[in-house]
Amino acid sequence: MGTNELSMRLWHERELLEMLLFKLEVQHLLLAAGSGRWMHFATHEIEQVLDRLRTTGIARVVDAAAVAEEWGAPEDATLRALIEYAPSTAWRDVFTDHLRVLTQLVAEIGQLRDSNVQQLGAVMRATQETIAGLGADTGEYTTGGVRARTDAARIIETEM
């Protein structure tokens, strides 16, 4: 009975990882477009998926421990180890497929996360350079040649 629950839990984890990949892609597109207006929503949604993944991960460990006991594997057996203890080829194939897809999704998530971090770093550097240049004379003049402003006020989008 625990084997079915573990397989269903792994399906759910796969779906959550795909959702995380989607949310990271949305964040990536927002960063590429230079649109900070919706970034807080994207970040919040990523955090929500990560929270659900943590909860599912804990439940998966419990389910895996039950299957490990049922199959005579060590209690803390990983999915890879459980595959070795699978009593039938069918379960071995099912869990091998789960492992393959989970591994692929995690790799894609890692690559996209790294890309987003690089883009965020570039945005931070550009913002810091902009802020550093706020004290510089802007050279803004009216069409009549009179200085347009003497203040140092600037409009900067602070919502990211």
Secondary structure, DSSP 8 states (H G I E B T S, - for coil): -HHHHHHHHHHHHHHHHHHHHHHHHHHHHHHHHT--TTHHHHHHHHHHHHHHHHHHHHHHHHHHHHHHHHHT--TT--HHHHHHH-SSHHHHHHHHHHHHHHHHHHHHHHHHHHHHHHHHHHHHHHHHHHHHGGGS----B-TTSSBS--S---------
